[in-house]
Structures are given as structure tokens and as C-alpha cells.
Amino acid sequence: MLTLRGMAAPLNRPSMKKPSLLVGLIFLATVLPSVLQAQLVRENTAPPQQQPPAKQESQNPASKQTQQGKKRLSQEVQLTGDESWIDTGIDVQAGEHVLITASGKLRYADAKDDNGPEGLARGFKDLLRVLPFNGTGRGALIGRIGDQDTAQPFVIGARRDVLAPISGHLAVGINQANDDAGDGTYAVRIVKNSPPHRRQARQSRRYGQFPHTRF
């Protein structure tokens, strides 16, 4: 009997390892899917994308409005003393700002001194002359917008910022009689700006004025 018991013990040891192996397999089958799934989630999760910083223009509406209000057209023309009017080739719309600046000299044969775009000082002889604009001196730079037969001239001088009351061609000229002429040239620079609000343009057309005058 002792011999049989001693021989049976080694035979039962392999059978005792089977439950332990089975428990280990069950544990691995339970844990491994969770570990693999967590690893896949970490690998597939992309890092959050950083939003690009907002443009400075959107944070500063005032600068955007300033850029929209910049000058749209700039042109320079030469006006000689023997020309009464020249068409600048610029069309303006009612309510648009037009900045006109001029430089240069003219000399009339019967004048004592040269004169610039502001013109000569008015004297007694000016009462006898028929000038396009009697409100300023001879030789002054003047302008008009629209048809030459109906447009009302306005004085420009060396500088004027005009809010156009009507639409039409812009012309510049010299305040002198048709049979008069001076020796010299004016260099005239014209800058057309964006229009103001519609309400302001309607007021200009209604009163037929040239506001925003700067000399």
C-alpha cells in the first residue's frame, strides 16, 4: 500500500497544475482586451489643434475703417498760363471728397510781381475785367464740376478740400479773361477720396455748397 501511494502522488501533480493554468488564461483573457483598448485609444487620440491667433484687423475695427477710407485716385496735371480751363479726366460723384493742391508761378505782362495759385491782390482794374470767378483775384486757380456752360466755378488757390455737390467731370482753370494770358505753369495735384455717408452727400446736393474748405 505504501508503494502505491508513493507512486500515485507524482501522477496527481500534473492534474493539479491544470486548474492554475486555466485560472491564468481566464485572467489574461479578461485583462488583455482592456489594456489593448486603452493603448489604441491613446494612439488614436490626436492632440488638440491650436487655433490660429485672430488677425489684428478684426481686433481693431478702427484701423480697418481707416484703410477703407484711403485715397482711391491721385493724378497731377500741368496748367499753363495761356490755358483758361483744362479737363482733368477725373469723374467725381456727389458726396466724394476731392483734395486739390497746386504750386507754381505766373507772371502777367502788366503786373508788378509774380503770383502763385492764390492769384494777385484785387485792384481797381479787376472791376473792369470779366473773370470766371469775381470773388478772387486774377491768376488764381479755380475749378468746376459738371458741364462748362452750367457749372458754377469755385476758388481753389494753393489748397482746397472739396465735398462735391454734384456729379460730373472735374476741370481746373485760371481766373483770367478769355483774352488774357500769363507766363508760367501751375502743377496741380488731385486726390479723390472715398465718399462720406449718404446723409452728408444729400445735404451737400440740397444746399449746393462746397464745405470742408481748407486754405
VEXLUMLO-277372 format. One record per residue: x, y, z of N, C-alpha, C in turn; residue number from 1. Coordinates in nm, 3 decimals. Atoms other than C-alpha are relative to their C-alpha. Example, Ala and Ser with C-alpha at 12.3 -4.5 7.8 and 13.67 -1.06 7.14 Angstrom:
2
<node <0.089, -0.119, 0.000>, <1.230, -0.450, 0.780>, <0.090, 0.120, 0.000>, 1>
<node <-0.082, -0.119, -0.006>, <1.367, -0.106, 0.714>, <-0.077, 0.109, 0.073>, 2>
This chain:
215
<node <0.083, -0.120, 0.000>, <0.000, 0.000, 0.000>, <0.086, 0.125, 0.000>, 1>
<node <-0.090, -0.114, -0.001>, <0.283, 0.237, 0.077>, <0.061, 0.025, -0.136>, 2>
<node <-0.061, -0.015, 0.133>, <0.430, 0.168, -0.256>, <-0.095, 0.063, -0.096>, 3>
<node <0.099, -0.054, 0.093>, <0.112, 0.252, -0.441>, <-0.025, 0.147, 0.028>, 4>
<node <0.022, -0.141, -0.032>, <0.060, 0.576, -0.251>, <0.117, 0.085, -0.047>, 5>
<node <-0.116, -0.077, 0.045>, <0.411, 0.690, -0.320>, <0.005, 0.015, -0.149>, 6>
<node <-0.001, -0.008, 0.146>, <0.368, 0.621, -0.690>, <-0.115, 0.085, -0.051>, 7>
<node <0.117, -0.076, 0.046>, <0.025, 0.788, -0.712>, <0.022, 0.150, 0.016>, 8>
<node <-0.020, -0.145, -0.023>, <0.149, 1.123, -0.575>, <0.060, 0.070, -0.119>, 9>
<node <-0.053, -0.068, 0.118>, <0.367, 1.207, -0.875>, <-0.098, 0.002, -0.114>, 10>
<node <0.097, 0.002, 0.110>, <0.085, 1.108, -1.108>, <-0.103, 0.109, 0.016>, 11>
<node <0.105, -0.100, -0.023>, <-0.157, 1.360, -0.945>, <0.053, 0.143, -0.014>, 12>
<node <-0.053, -0.136, 0.009>, <0.083, 1.661, -0.969>, <-0.033, 0.070, -0.132>, 13>
<node <0.037, -0.069, 0.124>, <0.024, 1.736, -1.340>, <-0.146, 0.041, -0.001>, 14>
<node <0.143, -0.034, -0.001>, <-0.353, 1.730, -1.282>, <-0.026, 0.119, 0.089>, 15>
<node <0.019, -0.114, -0.088>, <-0.312, 1.990, -1.002>, <0.044, 0.131, -0.070>, 16>
<node <-0.045, -0.120, 0.073>, <-0.134, 2.233, -1.242>, <-0.104, 0.050, -0.097>, 17>
<node <0.098, -0.040, 0.102>, <-0.427, 2.239, -1.485>, <-0.093, 0.110, 0.052>, 18>
<node <0.086, -0.111, -0.047>, <-0.662, 2.446, -1.262>, <0.076, 0.133, 0.006>, 19>
<node <-0.077, -0.126, -0.009>, <-0.385, 2.704, -1.203>, <0.021, 0.060, -0.138>, 20>
<node <-0.018, -0.047, 0.138>, <-0.316, 2.726, -1.577>, <-0.128, 0.058, -0.056>, 21>
<node <0.131, -0.046, 0.050>, <-0.686, 2.763, -1.651>, <-0.036, 0.136, 0.060>, 22>
<node <0.028, -0.130, -0.065>, <-0.721, 3.044, -1.396>, <0.086, 0.110, -0.061>, 23>
<node <-0.087, -0.100, 0.061>, <-0.422, 3.223, -1.551>, <-0.048, 0.042, -0.137>, 24>
<node <0.051, -0.033, 0.133>, <-0.567, 3.200, -1.900>, <-0.124, 0.088, 0.008>, 25>
<node <0.123, -0.081, -0.016>, <-0.902, 3.338, -1.782>, <0.037, 0.144, 0.039>, 26>
<node <-0.042, -0.135, -0.044>, <-0.725, 3.630, -1.611>, <0.057, 0.082, -0.117>, 27>
<node <-0.056, -0.069, 0.116>, <-0.528, 3.713, -1.926>, <-0.106, 0.039, -0.100>, 28>
<node <0.108, -0.030, 0.095>, <-0.838, 3.692, -2.141>, <-0.084, 0.116, 0.047>, 29>
<node <0.081, -0.110, -0.054>, <-1.009, 3.939, -1.910>, <0.077, 0.132, -0.002>, 30>
<node <-0.078, -0.122, -0.017>, <-0.724, 4.193, -1.866>, <0.055, 0.052, -0.132>, 31>
<node <-0.066, -0.044, 0.124>, <-0.553, 4.198, -2.208>, <-0.088, 0.086, -0.089>, 32>
<node <0.082, -0.088, 0.087>, <-0.852, 4.340, -2.411>, <-0.009, 0.143, 0.052>, 33>
<node <0.011, -0.136, -0.056>, <-0.881, 4.632, -2.169>, <0.130, 0.078, -0.021>, 34>
<node <-0.128, -0.067, 0.020>, <-0.509, 4.706, -2.192>, <0.020, 0.040, -0.144>, 35>
<node <-0.015, -0.031, 0.143>, <-0.508, 4.686, -2.571>, <-0.091, 0.112, -0.043>, 36>
<node <0.095, -0.105, 0.038>, <-0.817, 4.905, -2.600>, <0.048, 0.135, 0.050>, 37>
<node <-0.051, -0.127, -0.052>, <-0.666, 5.169, -2.373>, <0.118, 0.051, -0.081>, 38>
<node <-0.115, -0.040, 0.081>, <-0.346, 5.169, -2.579>, <-0.044, 0.054, -0.135>, 39>
<node <0.050, -0.047, 0.130>, <-0.541, 5.204, -2.905>, <-0.064, 0.137, 0.014>, 40>
<node <0.065, -0.131, -0.019>, <-0.740, 5.494, -2.763>, <0.105, 0.109, 0.012>, 41>
<node <-0.106, -0.100, -0.014>, <-0.420, 5.673, -2.663>, <0.069, 0.029, -0.133>, 42>
<node <-0.067, -0.021, 0.128>, <-0.266, 5.618, -3.006>, <-0.089, 0.074, -0.098>, 43>
<node <0.091, -0.060, 0.097>, <-0.576, 5.727, -3.199>, <-0.045, 0.139, 0.040>, 44>
<node <0.043, -0.133, -0.044>, <-0.640, 6.036, -2.991>, <0.102, 0.102, -0.045>, 45>
<node <-0.091, -0.102, 0.053>, <-0.486, 6.330, -3.182>, <0.005, 0.116, 0.097>, 46>
<node <-0.010, -0.117, -0.089>, <-0.357, 6.627, -2.983>, <-0.088, 0.113, -0.051>, 47>
<node <0.090, -0.109, 0.043>, <-0.594, 6.925, -2.988>, <0.075, 0.104, -0.082>, 48>
<node <-0.063, -0.098, 0.088>, <-0.517, 7.170, -3.268>, <-0.015, 0.139, 0.060>, 49>
<node <0.003, -0.136, -0.052>, <-0.426, 7.519, -3.161>, <-0.063, 0.093, -0.101>, 50>
<node <0.066, -0.095, 0.087>, <-0.647, 7.791, -3.300>, <0.096, 0.112, -0.036>, 51>
<node <-0.090, -0.110, 0.036>, <-0.454, 8.049, -3.502>, <-0.045, 0.129, 0.063>, 52>
<node <0.039, -0.127, -0.063>, <-0.445, 8.389, -3.338>, <-0.080, 0.085, -0.095>, 53>
<node <0.086, -0.086, 0.081>, <-0.708, 8.628, -3.460>, <0.082, 0.113, -0.060>, 54>
<node <-0.072, -0.107, 0.068>, <-0.591, 8.885, -3.707>, <-0.021, 0.132, 0.075>, 55>
<node <0.005, -0.125, -0.070>, <-0.517, 9.225, -3.571>, <-0.108, 0.092, -0.055>, 56>
<node <0.101, -0.086, 0.060>, <-0.759, 9.387, -3.813>, <-0.136, -0.024, 0.063>, 57>
<node <0.129, 0.029, -0.060>, <-1.057, 9.203, -3.661>, <-0.007, 0.053, 0.141>, 58>
<node <-0.001, -0.053, -0.134>, <-0.948, 9.321, -3.315>, <0.001, 0.151, 0.001>, 59>
<node <-0.008, -0.145, 0.006>, <-0.910, 9.678, -3.433>, <-0.083, 0.051, -0.117>, 60>
<node <0.085, -0.045, 0.111>, <-1.211, 9.787, -3.642>, <0.036, 0.138, -0.048>, 61>
<node <-0.031, -0.137, 0.041>, <-1.089, 10.147, -3.644>, <0.104, 0.002, -0.110>, 62>
<node <-0.103, 0.002, 0.103>, <-0.778, 10.059, -3.846>, <-0.056, -0.050, -0.132>, 63>
<node <0.061, 0.049, 0.123>, <-0.991, 9.866, -4.094>, <-0.078, 0.110, -0.068>, 64>
<node <0.075, -0.109, 0.058>, <-1.217, 10.166, -4.143>, <0.093, 0.104, -0.059>, 65>
<node <-0.095, -0.097, 0.052>, <-0.913, 10.388, -4.189>, <0.053, -0.044, -0.136>, 66>
<node <-0.048, 0.048, 0.128>, <-0.784, 10.163, -4.468>, <-0.106, 0.014, -0.108>, 67>
<node <0.105, -0.014, 0.100>, <-1.123, 10.170, -4.637>, <-0.016, 0.144, -0.043>, 68>
<node <0.016, -0.140, 0.034>, <-1.115, 10.547, -4.629>, <0.119, 0.061, -0.068>, 69>
<node <-0.118, -0.053, 0.065>, <-0.780, 10.585, -4.801>, <-0.035, 0.050, -0.140>, 70>
<node <0.024, -0.059, 0.131>, <-0.749, 10.780, -5.124>, <-0.008, -0.106, -0.109>, 71>
<node <0.024, 0.097, 0.106>, <-0.873, 10.600, -5.431>, <0.068, 0.036, -0.131>, 72>
<node <-0.058, -0.040, 0.128>, <-0.724, 10.807, -5.713>, <0.083, 0.126, 0.021>, 73>
<node <-0.087, -0.116, -0.008>, <-0.439, 11.052, -5.746>, <0.055, 0.031, -0.139>, 74>
<node <-0.046, -0.039, 0.133>, <-0.340, 11.249, -6.054>, <0.056, 0.142, 0.005>, 75>
<node <-0.060, -0.133, 0.007>, <-0.128, 11.550, -6.142>, <-0.008, 0.051, -0.144>, 76>
<node <0.012, -0.063, 0.132>, <-0.186, 11.790, -6.431>, <0.080, 0.129, 0.001>, 77>
<node <-0.073, -0.124, 0.019>, <0.006, 12.086, -6.570>, <-0.093, 0.101, -0.067>, 78>
<node <0.087, -0.105, 0.052>, <-0.182, 12.410, -6.629>, <0.086, 0.121, -0.033>, 79>
<node <-0.082, -0.113, 0.043>, <-0.002, 12.674, -6.835>, <-0.083, 0.129, 0.003>, 80>
<node <0.066, -0.129, -0.015>, <-0.078, 13.044, -6.815>, <-0.086, 0.042, -0.117>, 81>
<node <0.081, -0.036, 0.116>, <-0.230, 13.058, -7.163>, <-0.124, -0.089, -0.013>, 82>
<node <0.117, 0.087, 0.002>, <-0.498, 12.798, -7.080>, <-0.101, 0.049, 0.103>, 83>
<node <0.104, -0.043, -0.093>, <-0.825, 12.909, -6.928>, <-0.053, -0.118, 0.081>, 84>
<node <0.052, 0.120, -0.067>, <-0.960, 12.559, -6.848>, <0.061, -0.124, -0.063>, 85>
<node <-0.037, 0.132, 0.050>, <-0.842, 12.200, -6.878>, <-0.082, -0.105, 0.074>, 86>
<node <0.073, 0.112, -0.059>, <-1.035, 11.881, -6.817>, <0.101, -0.096, 0.063>, 87>
<node <-0.094, 0.088, -0.069>, <-0.855, 11.669, -6.558>, <-0.021, -0.147, -0.038>, 88>
<node <0.029, 0.139, 0.032>, <-1.018, 11.350, -6.691>, <-0.051, -0.080, 0.119>, 89>
<node <0.047, 0.067, -0.121>, <-1.146, 11.272, -6.341>, <-0.150, 0.022, 0.014>, 90>
<node <0.143, -0.007, -0.028>, <-1.512, 11.194, -6.283>, <-0.020, -0.010, 0.151>, 91>
<node <0.032, 0.004, -0.142>, <-1.641, 11.270, -5.936>, <-0.149, -0.022, 0.017>, 92>
<node <0.140, 0.023, -0.035>, <-1.965, 11.162, -5.774>, <-0.039, 0.093, 0.114>, 93>
<node <0.050, -0.086, -0.106>, <-2.180, 11.374, -5.550>, <0.031, -0.063, 0.136>, 94>
<node <-0.035, 0.050, -0.132>, <-2.052, 11.340, -5.195>, <0.143, -0.047, 0.013>, 95>
<node <-0.140, 0.041, -0.007>, <-1.695, 11.245, -5.283>, <0.088, 0.118, 0.040>, 96>
<node <-0.098, -0.101, -0.038>, <-1.405, 11.433, -5.128>, <0.108, 0.009, -0.108>, 97>
<node <-0.106, -0.025, 0.097>, <-1.157, 11.589, -5.370>, <0.095, 0.101, 0.061>, 98>
<node <-0.103, -0.089, -0.053>, <-0.836, 11.737, -5.234>, <0.086, 0.048, -0.116>, 99>
<node <-0.074, -0.060, 0.111>, <-0.669, 11.977, -5.477>, <0.108, 0.090, 0.058>, 100>
<node <-0.112, -0.085, -0.041>, <-0.326, 12.129, -5.418>, <0.074, 0.045, -0.125>, 101>
<node <-0.067, -0.056, 0.117>, <-0.125, 12.349, -5.652>, <0.125, 0.077, 0.043>, 102>
<node <-0.122, -0.077, -0.020>, <0.216, 12.508, -5.681>, <0.043, 0.056, -0.134>, 103>
<node <-0.047, -0.061, 0.124>, <0.396, 12.722, -5.937>, <-0.018, 0.151, 0.001>, 104>
<node <0.006, -0.146, 0.010>, <0.415, 13.082, -6.055>, <-0.050, 0.041, -0.138>, 105>
<node <0.039, -0.064, 0.124>, <0.257, 13.301, -6.321>, <0.049, 0.144, 0.003>, 106>
<node <-0.040, -0.141, 0.010>, <0.365, 13.640, -6.447>, <-0.078, 0.065, -0.115>, 107>
<node <0.074, -0.076, 0.101>, <0.137, 13.882, -6.627>, <0.083, 0.120, -0.041>, 108>
<node <-0.086, -0.106, 0.055>, <0.294, 14.145, -6.851>, <-0.023, 0.133, 0.070>, 109>
<node <0.030, -0.128, -0.062>, <0.118, 14.436, -6.679>, <0.002, -0.006, 0.153>, 110>
<node <-0.005, 0.014, -0.145>, <0.170, 14.301, -6.325>, <0.140, 0.031, 0.052>, 111>
<node <-0.128, -0.034, -0.058>, <0.445, 14.420, -6.094>, <0.074, -0.123, 0.053>, 112>
<node <-0.062, 0.117, -0.062>, <0.508, 14.082, -5.930>, <-0.058, -0.129, -0.057>, 113>
<node <0.054, 0.132, 0.032>, <0.468, 13.712, -5.994>, <-0.112, -0.034, 0.098>, 114>
<node <0.107, 0.046, -0.090>, <0.171, 13.536, -5.844>, <-0.005, -0.152, -0.001>, 115>
<node <0.019, 0.144, -0.012>, <0.102, 13.185, -5.723>, <-0.145, -0.037, -0.020>, 116>
<node <0.138, 0.044, 0.019>, <-0.219, 12.981, -5.726>, <-0.103, 0.081, 0.077>, 117>
<node <0.095, -0.084, -0.072>, <-0.374, 13.226, -5.477>, <-0.043, 0.120, -0.083>, 118>
<node <0.037, -0.112, 0.086>, <-0.378, 13.491, -5.752>, <0.056, 0.132, 0.049>, 119>
<node <-0.042, -0.135, -0.036>, <-0.299, 13.861, -5.746>, <-0.103, 0.066, 0.091>, 120>
<node <0.093, -0.078, -0.082>, <-0.449, 14.102, -5.499>, <-0.093, 0.078, -0.093>, 121>
<node <0.097, -0.070, 0.085>, <-0.766, 14.253, -5.639>, <0.025, 0.150, 0.005>, 122>
<node <-0.018, -0.144, 0.012>, <-0.731, 14.607, -5.766>, <-0.116, 0.063, -0.075>, 123>
<node <0.106, -0.073, 0.067>, <-0.937, 14.874, -5.938>, <-0.024, -0.055, -0.141>, 124>
<node <0.016, 0.052, 0.137>, <-0.870, 14.725, -6.284>, <-0.079, -0.130, -0.004>, 125>
<node <0.076, 0.125, -0.002>, <-1.025, 14.397, -6.174>, <-0.149, 0.023, -0.013>, 126>
<node <0.143, -0.031, 0.014>, <-1.363, 14.569, -6.164>, <-0.039, 0.013, -0.147>, 127>
<node <0.027, -0.016, 0.143>, <-1.331, 14.626, -6.538>, <0.016, -0.132, -0.076>, 128>
<node <-0.022, 0.128, 0.066>, <-1.232, 14.266, -6.614>, <-0.119, -0.093, 0.026>, 129>
<node <0.102, 0.105, -0.017>, <-1.481, 13.986, -6.671>, <0.073, -0.130, 0.029>, 130>
<node <-0.071, 0.119, -0.043>, <-1.337, 13.699, -6.472>, <-0.100, -0.115, 0.023>, 131>
<node <0.090, 0.114, -0.026>, <-1.481, 13.347, -6.439>, <-0.052, -0.001, 0.143>, 132>
<node <0.041, -0.005, -0.140>, <-1.491, 13.395, -6.060>, <0.043, 0.136, 0.055>, 133>
<node <-0.031, -0.137, -0.041>, <-1.514, 13.756, -5.946>, <0.032, 0.011, 0.148>, 134>
<node <-0.025, -0.007, -0.143>, <-1.473, 13.666, -5.581>, <0.145, -0.015, 0.039>, 135>
<node <-0.143, 0.013, -0.030>, <-1.097, 13.618, -5.606>, <0.081, 0.074, -0.105>, 136>
<node <-0.084, -0.082, 0.086>, <-0.800, 13.780, -5.776>, <0.034, -0.066, -0.133>, 137>
<node <-0.045, 0.044, 0.133>, <-0.663, 13.748, -6.125>, <0.115, -0.099, 0.016>, 138>
<node <-0.105, 0.101, -0.003>, <-0.448, 13.442, -6.187>, <-0.018, -0.109, 0.104>, 139>
<node <0.023, 0.103, -0.102>, <-0.596, 13.235, -5.904>, <-0.044, -0.131, -0.066>, 140>
<node <0.044, 0.131, 0.049>, <-0.651, 12.863, -5.955>, <-0.145, -0.021, 0.041>, 141>
<node <0.142, 0.023, -0.025>, <-1.021, 12.781, -5.985>, <-0.039, -0.137, -0.054>, 142>
<node <0.046, 0.130, 0.046>, <-1.226, 12.470, -6.055>, <-0.150, 0.001, -0.026>, 143>
<node <0.143, 0.018, 0.023>, <-1.566, 12.346, -6.164>, <-0.028, -0.148, -0.019>, 144>
<node <0.044, 0.139, 0.015>, <-1.760, 12.019, -6.169>, <-0.128, 0.000, -0.083>, 145>
<node <0.118, 0.009, 0.085>, <-2.003, 11.935, -6.446>, <0.017, 0.071, -0.132>, 146>
<node <0.001, -0.062, 0.133>, <-2.098, 12.097, -6.774>, <0.058, 0.140, 0.005>, 147>
<node <-0.068, -0.129, 0.000>, <-1.890, 12.402, -6.867>, <-0.097, 0.118, -0.013>, 148>
<node <0.095, -0.109, 0.019>, <-2.199, 12.606, -6.956>, <-0.085, 0.026, 0.124>, 149>
<node <0.088, -0.015, -0.115>, <-2.387, 12.547, -6.633>, <0.071, -0.016, 0.135>, 150>
<node <-0.071, 0.025, -0.127>, <-2.124, 12.451, -6.371>, <0.041, 0.132, 0.064>, 151>
<node <-0.038, -0.118, -0.076>, <-2.054, 12.706, -6.100>, <0.147, -0.009, 0.040>, 152>
<node <-0.142, 0.004, -0.038>, <-1.681, 12.789, -6.067>, <0.018, 0.022, 0.150>, 153>
<node <-0.035, -0.021, -0.141>, <-1.519, 12.779, -5.723>, <0.150, 0.020, 0.009>, 154>
<node <-0.142, -0.031, -0.017>, <-1.186, 12.906, -5.599>, <0.070, -0.118, 0.067>, 155>
<node <-0.083, 0.106, -0.057>, <-0.911, 12.655, -5.522>, <0.120, 0.060, 0.072>, 156>
<node <-0.119, -0.056, -0.060>, <-0.600, 12.860, -5.457>, <0.112, -0.104, 0.007>, 157>
<node <-0.110, 0.095, -0.015>, <-0.298, 12.667, -5.330>, <-0.048, -0.134, 0.055>, 158>
<node <0.051, 0.125, -0.058>, <-0.512, 12.407, -5.149>, <-0.148, 0.015, 0.030>, 159>
<node <0.141, 0.002, -0.038>, <-0.876, 12.314, -5.114>, <-0.050, -0.144, 0.006>, 160>
<node <0.066, 0.130, -0.018>, <-1.066, 12.013, -4.982>, <-0.147, 0.020, -0.030>, 161>
<node <0.135, -0.024, 0.049>, <-1.396, 11.998, -5.169>, <-0.086, -0.124, 0.019>, 162>
<node <0.101, 0.104, -0.002>, <-1.703, 11.790, -5.099>, <-0.093, 0.025, -0.118>, 163>
<node <0.069, -0.025, 0.127>, <-1.855, 11.755, -5.446>, <-0.152, 0.005, 0.021>, 164>
<node <0.146, -0.008, -0.014>, <-2.218, 11.877, -5.452>, <-0.075, -0.072, -0.111>, 165>
<node <0.063, 0.067, 0.114>, <-2.290, 11.719, -5.791>, <0.100, -0.096, -0.062>, 166>
<node <-0.087, 0.092, 0.074>, <-2.152, 11.451, -6.020>, <0.038, 0.060, -0.134>, 167>
<node <-0.042, -0.048, 0.130>, <-1.953, 11.525, -6.332>, <0.151, 0.003, -0.013>, 168>
<node <-0.143, -0.015, 0.025>, <-1.612, 11.596, -6.485>, <0.055, 0.113, 0.086>, 169>
<node <-0.070, -0.105, -0.075>, <-1.365, 11.793, -6.279>, <0.094, 0.072, -0.095>, 170>
<node <-0.089, -0.083, 0.080>, <-1.194, 12.081, -6.459>, <0.064, 0.104, 0.090>, 171>
<node <-0.070, -0.106, -0.072>, <-0.937, 12.329, -6.331>, <0.040, 0.108, -0.100>, 172>
<node <-0.032, -0.110, 0.090>, <-0.857, 12.669, -6.473>, <0.064, 0.114, 0.075>, 173>
<node <-0.061, -0.121, -0.054>, <-0.702, 13.010, -6.419>, <-0.103, 0.112, -0.006>, 174>
<node <0.097, -0.109, -0.008>, <-0.912, 13.304, -6.311>, <0.051, 0.120, -0.079>, 175>
<node <-0.042, -0.108, 0.090>, <-0.845, 13.527, -6.608>, <-0.099, 0.011, -0.115>, 176>
<node <0.089, -0.022, 0.113>, <-1.033, 13.674, -6.901>, <0.042, -0.086, -0.118>, 177>
<node <-0.027, 0.086, 0.115>, <-1.056, 13.484, -7.227>, <0.116, 0.053, -0.086>, 178>
<node <-0.107, -0.057, 0.082>, <-0.816, 13.726, -7.399>, <0.125, 0.030, 0.083>, 179>
<node <-0.113, -0.025, -0.089>, <-0.571, 13.729, -7.106>, <0.085, -0.126, 0.010>, 180>
<node <-0.090, 0.114, -0.015>, <-0.268, 13.505, -7.051>, <0.120, 0.039, 0.085>, 181>
<node <-0.119, -0.023, -0.081>, <0.018, 13.473, -6.810>, <0.111, -0.094, -0.042>, 182>
<node <-0.117, 0.081, 0.035>, <0.365, 13.331, -6.844>, <0.037, -0.084, 0.122>, 183>
<node <-0.032, 0.089, -0.112>, <0.427, 13.026, -6.626>, <-0.089, -0.123, -0.001>, 184>
<node <0.073, 0.127, -0.008>, <0.278, 12.695, -6.514>, <-0.036, -0.029, 0.145>, 185>
<node <0.042, 0.054, -0.129>, <0.082, 12.555, -6.223>, <0.005, -0.153, -0.007>, 186>
<node <0.006, 0.146, -0.016>, <0.137, 12.197, -6.112>, <-0.113, -0.030, 0.097>, 187>
<node <0.122, 0.023, -0.079>, <-0.199, 12.074, -5.985>, <-0.010, -0.149, 0.030>, 188>
<node <0.015, 0.139, -0.044>, <-0.238, 11.754, -5.784>, <-0.140, -0.020, 0.055>, 189>
<node <0.138, 0.028, -0.038>, <-0.582, 11.600, -5.740>, <-0.006, -0.138, 0.065>, 190>
<node <0.018, 0.126, -0.072>, <-0.667, 11.329, -5.487>, <-0.148, -0.017, 0.029>, 191>
<node <0.143, 0.028, -0.022>, <-1.016, 11.177, -5.493>, <-0.014, -0.106, 0.108>, 192>
<node <0.015, 0.089, -0.114>, <-1.122, 11.013, -5.168>, <-0.136, -0.068, -0.001>, 193>
<node <0.124, 0.075, -0.012>, <-1.398, 10.775, -5.067>, <-0.113, 0.094, 0.042>, 194>
<node <0.112, -0.087, -0.034>, <-1.747, 10.925, -5.031>, <-0.036, -0.011, 0.147>, 195>
<node <0.046, 0.007, -0.139>, <-1.888, 11.012, -4.687>, <-0.133, -0.070, 0.008>, 196>
<node <0.131, 0.062, -0.016>, <-2.220, 10.895, -4.551>, <-0.100, 0.063, -0.096>, 197>
<node <0.097, -0.048, 0.098>, <-2.520, 10.929, -4.781>, <-0.073, 0.124, 0.048>, 198>
<node <0.072, -0.115, -0.054>, <-2.687, 11.176, -4.549>, <0.076, 0.128, -0.025>, 199>
<node <-0.082, -0.117, 0.022>, <-2.396, 11.416, -4.577>, <0.001, 0.037, -0.148>, 200>
<node <0.001, -0.029, 0.144>, <-2.394, 11.384, -4.957>, <-0.132, 0.064, -0.040>, 201>
<node <0.129, -0.059, 0.034>, <-2.768, 11.461, -4.974>, <-0.007, 0.145, 0.045>, 202>
<node <0.000, -0.137, -0.048>, <-2.717, 11.774, -4.766>, <0.081, 0.091, -0.093>, 203>
<node <-0.083, -0.080, 0.090>, <-2.441, 11.894, -5.000>, <-0.074, 0.029, -0.129>, 204>
<node <0.074, -0.022, 0.124>, <-2.660, 11.844, -5.307>, <-0.116, 0.096, 0.022>, 205>
<node <0.117, -0.083, -0.025>, <-2.953, 12.018, -5.140>, <0.038, 0.148, 0.010>, 206>
<node <-0.038, -0.138, -0.020>, <-2.764, 12.333, -5.044>, <0.094, 0.051, -0.109>, 207>
<node <-0.088, -0.041, 0.109>, <-2.525, 12.335, -5.343>, <0.123, 0.075, 0.048>, 208>
<node <-0.115, -0.068, -0.058>, <-2.230, 12.432, -5.125>, <0.125, -0.084, -0.016>, 209>
<node <-0.128, 0.069, 0.000>, <-1.864, 12.341, -5.112>, <0.058, 0.009, 0.140>, 210>
<node <-0.052, -0.006, -0.137>, <-1.796, 12.263, -4.746>, <0.140, -0.056, 0.010>, 211>
<node <-0.133, 0.056, -0.030>, <-1.472, 12.149, -4.584>, <0.108, 0.071, -0.081>, 212>
<node <-0.100, -0.077, 0.074>, <-1.268, 12.427, -4.740>, <0.119, 0.026, 0.091>, 213>
<node <-0.122, -0.024, -0.076>, <-0.909, 12.448, -4.625>, <0.099, 0.074, -0.089>, 214>
<node <-0.098, -0.078, 0.077>, <-0.666, 12.712, -4.743>, <0.134, -0.005, 0.072>, 215>
